[in-house]
Amino acid sequence: MKVKTLFNILLVIVALFLALLATRSILRPEKYKISYNQRAEEIKARLITIRAVQAVYRNEFKKYAGDIDTLVDFVNNGVVQIIKTTGEIPENMSEEDAFKAGLIKKTIENIPAKDKIVESDPNVTFESLKNFEFIPHCDGKKFEIQLGKLSSKTYEIPVYRIDVALEDIIANLDKTISPKDANPFIKIINTLFYSGLANETQFKLQYKPMWLGSLNDSGTTGSWE
């Protein structure tokens, strides 16, 4: 009787262990997908912000910034010149002639760079301009900018590119899934099902790094576009 009871208990333990493994194999890929997509959206928002800042920076200085700290300084302390035109141009008269005749006047106004940046892109806000230089969840790691030029006999166009490796997108994944202040029971569940998730090679092969811009053409599109 005792042997049978022990055998039944053993069967239950084995069944529970197999059920745990089966559930784990089902939940892990979905959790990785959700975590990757959430991280990618955060990074996308910051890259969009960087693109808007670079566009205004280039318009002001005729070149792109070569490092992220230069863009941060531009956002916090920079100013841009805005040319305003007052008056009216009569029909059949060019703007140049109207200007010479004193019918219109142009004035130059300096405004904070961050105001112009927010105005230039509806996806950028004053809030998004805070800490945009940092890759989310990467312990203070900053985006790195690569500069280049497209040249010919008649023109020279500045270009830039920012790459975000997959390892940076999923950095500190275990900490995010099971933070220190999480409920102890939740932490145990997360440890059982999701520990070491960022190191799963089969998942890494399904997801790609992110980037913004190009060194081979003048486009500033992102990997999500």
N, C-alpha and C positions, 0 to 999 in steps of 0.2 A: 504493500500500500504506500509506504513511504517512498519507495523507488518510483512508483507511478506518479505520485504527487510531485516529486522533484522533477521528473521528466516533463510533466505538464507545465510546471513553473518555467522550466528551461525553454519549452516551446513558446510560451508567452513572451519571454524575454527576447528570444530570437525573432519572433513575429513583430514585436515592437521595434526592434533594431532595424529590421528590414523595412518596416513602414517608415521609420525615420529617414533611412537612406533614400527611399523612393520619394518621400515628400521633399527632402533636401534637393534631390536632383531636379525636381519640378520647379521649386521656388527660386533656386539660385539664378538661373538664366534670366528669369523675369525681373528679379531684383537688380541684377546687373544692368539690364536694359533701362529700367526706371531710373536708376542712379546715374547712368551715363547721360540719358536724355536731360535730366534735371541739371547736371553739371554743364552740359553743352549749352543749354539755354542761358545759364549765368555767364558763361564765357562769351557766347554770341552777343549778349547785351553789352559787354565791356568792349568787345572788338568793334561793334557798331559805334560806340562812343569814341573810341580811338580814331576810327575812320573820319568821324565828323570833326574831331580836333585837328587831325592831319590836314583835312581839306581847308580849314580856315587858316591854319599855319602856313600852308603852301601859298594860299592866296595873298598872304601878308608878306612872306619872305621869298617867294618864288622857288621854294625847295621844301622837301619834307624833313621833319625832325629825325635825327639818327638814333635817338635814345628816348626811352619813355619818360625819364626825369625832365627832359627838356619840354616835353608836352605838358607835364604836370605844372612846371613853372609858368608856362604860357597860359594855362587855364587859370592859375591862381593870381598871376601878376601881370599878364600881358594885356596890351590894348591893341585895337585895330582901328584903322582909319576908315571912316564912312564919308563918301562924297555925297552931299545933298544939293539938289538943284531947286531953286525957287524962281518963280516967274512963269510966263507962258510964251511958247514959241508960236508966232503967227503962221497961218497956212502959207505954203509955198516958200518958207524960209527954213534954212538948215539950222541945226543947233549951233553950229560954229558961228554963223552970221548973227543969230539972235544973241549969242554971248558977246560978240564984238559990239553989237548995237546997245548993249546994256539992258536988254529985255529979260535976260535970265542971269542968275548969279549962282556960282558954285561955292559951297563952303565945305570945309573939311572938319569932321567931328571925330574925336577919339572916344571910343566906348570900350568897356571891359571885354576882353576876349571871350569870356564865358557867356556873356549875353549874346554875342554874335553866334557862337557855337550852338547854343540852345535854339536860337532863332532859325538857324540853317537846317536843322534836322528835327522833324517831329518825334523821332524815336529817342532823342536825347533830352534829359532834364537836368536841372541843377543838382538833383540828388544823384543821378547816374555819373556826374562828374566827380563825385567823391570816391576816392580809392580805385578809380578805373585802371590804374597802373598795375594792380595786383591780379595774378591768376587765382581765382577762387580755390580755397581749400589747400593751397600749396605753401602754407607757412611763410607767407611774405614774399614768395618768389614773384618777380615782375616779368611782364611781357618784354620780349626782346625784339628790336626792330632791325631788319636788314635793309640797307639802302643800295640802290643801283641806278644806272642810267641807260636809257635807250638812245643811241646816237646814230646819226647819219651825217651826210655832208651839209644838210640844210637845217637840222634840228637836233635838240638834245632834251629828252624828257626824263625828269626824275621819277623813280619808281621805288616802292618799298614792299616788304612782305613781313608778316608776323606768323610764325609757326607755333602751334601748341601741341606738344607730343601727347599721345594717348596716356602715358604715365602721369602727365600733369593733370589731365582731365579727371582721372580716377584716383588721384593722390589722396591718401588718408581715408580711404573708403570705409575701412573698419571703424574708424573713429566717428565718422558721420552716421553710419548705420547704428552703432551702439555707443552713444556719447556717455561720458562719465556720470552725468546727472540722470541717466535713464533709470527707469524702474528696474530693480534687481531681477525680477522675473523676466522682463522684456530683454534684459541684457543676456540672460542665460539662453533664451530662445534665439536671439540674434547670433550668439556665439555658436550654437548648435547648427544653425542653418546657413549662416553667412560668413563665418570666419574665413579669412584668406581669399575672399571673393576677388579682390583686385589682382591676385596672382594667377587666376585661372586662364591658362594659355588659350583654351578653346573659345573663351569669350572674347579675349583680346583680338583674335583673328576676325571677329565679326564686326568690329567697330574701328573707326578710323580717327586719326588725329584731325585737328582743325587748323585753318589758316585764314589769313586775310591778305589780299593784294597779290602781286606777282612781280618777279624780277625779269620776266620774259615779255610782258606786255604792259600797257599803261592802265589796265583795269584794277579796280580796288574792290572787287567782289570778294565775298567770303565763301568758305567751303560749304556753307549751308544754302547758298543761292544757286 
